[in-house]
């Protein structure tokens, strides 16, 4: 690593930190959105219990919601 400027390294680490923060934020928002959908829209379906019972359809449904929430958040963060 010849001639690495400290400003470049600082900017790279700053961008890495910001991207990591956005990733953690997206995961948290996705999980909260899944819980809100679970409690408000699916009152008669207990996703956690169905997952424990081995219901693969519920697992696919829950993961699909998380993927869509992640896509919406990523488009929002791109500006």
C-alpha positions in Angstrom: 0.0 0.0 0.0 2.3 2.7 -1.3 1.3 6.3 -1.2 -2.1 5.8 0.6 -3.3 9.2 1.6 -5.0 9.5 5.1 -7.8 11.6 3.6 -8.7 8.8 1.2 -8.6 6.2 3.9 -10.8 8.3 6.2 -13.3 9.0 3.5 -13.4 5.2 2.6 -14.0 4.3 6.3 -16.6 7.0 6.6 -18.5 5.7 3.6 -18.2 2.1 4.9 -19.7 3.2 8.2 -22.6 5.0 6.6 -23.4 2.0 4.4 -23.2 -0.3 7.4 -25.6 2.1 9.3 -28.0 2.1 6.3 -27.9 -1.7 6.2 -28.7 -2.1 9.9 -31.4 0.5 9.6 -33.0 -1.4 6.7 -32.9 -4.6 8.7 -34.6 -3.0 11.7 -37.2 -1.3 9.5 -37.9 -4.5 7.7 -38.4 -6.5 10.9 -40.7 -3.8 12.4 -42.7 -3.7 9.2 -43.1 -7.5 9.3 -44.2 -7.3 12.9 -46.7 -4.5 12.1 -48.1 -6.5 9.2 -48.3 -9.6 11.3 -50.2 -7.8 14.2 -52.4 -5.5 12.2 -53.3 -7.3 8.9 -52.9 -10.9 9.9 -54.7 -11.0 13.3 -55.8 -14.6 12.9 -52.4 -16.0 11.7 -49.5 -16.4 14.2 -46.4 -16.3 11.9 -44.0 -17.3 14.7 -46.1 -20.3 15.7 -46.6 -21.4 12.1 -42.9 -21.2 11.5 -42.3 -23.4 14.6 -44.8 -25.9 13.2 -42.8 -26.0 9.9 -45.2 -24.2 7.6 -43.0 -23.3 4.6 -45.6 -21.2 3.0 -45.6 -18.8 5.9 -41.8 -18.7 5.8 -41.9 -17.8 2.1 -44.5 -15.1 2.8 -42.5 -13.5 5.6 -39.3 -13.5 3.6 -41.1 -12.0 0.6 -42.4 -9.2 2.8 -38.8 -8.5 4.1 -37.4 -8.5 0.5 -40.1 -6.0 -0.6 -39.5 -3.8 2.4 -35.7 -3.9 1.7 -36.3 -3.0 -1.9 -38.5 0.0 -1.0 -35.9 1.2 1.6 -33.0 0.8 -0.9 -34.8 2.8 -3.5 -35.6 5.5 -0.9 -32.0 5.7 0.3 -30.6 6.1 -3.3 -32.5 9.4 -3.5 
